[in-house]
């Protein structure tokens, strides 16, 4: 995880486009809604700006050579290069960071974003992860 002066560093054009799209949605809706409302609106925004995104991507777990579907889902994979995890919670907790990092490791993604839409300013609920 990389930070500069408390603001997460963005390492790709895709991540920058995702953040701009999320800010657009957040400005239109504001905080306080369910995560599902933000994800639906963000999907519309991604389509509008031309970002390819897959939503609710299954994340099976491999254990002792057995592939197990334990019901885990990645909120969104953007342009096959960025894992996006959305929240609408009072505050982000260390378990949310661990979730993103574990999902990135299991899905073999190098970059991830964690966004908490229940923030007064979206940038205050944004974390960027690089593996």
Number of C-alpha atoms within 10 A of each C-alpha: 13 13 12 7 6 9 13 17 17 19 13 12 9 16 22 13 15 21 18 13 21 23 18 16 22 20 13 10 14 17 18 13 13 13 15 13 12 23 21 13 18 20 19 15 18 18 12 10 11 11 17 12 19 15 15 12 15 14 16 16 17 11 8 6 7 9 10 11 12 10 9 13 15 20 17 20 19 18 14 12 16 22 28 23 22 20 21 20 18 12 13 18 9 7 9 16 18 11 14 23 23 12 21 21 13 13 16 12 17 14 22 25 23 21 24 24 31 23 21 14 15 20 16 16 19 18 23 21 22 16 11
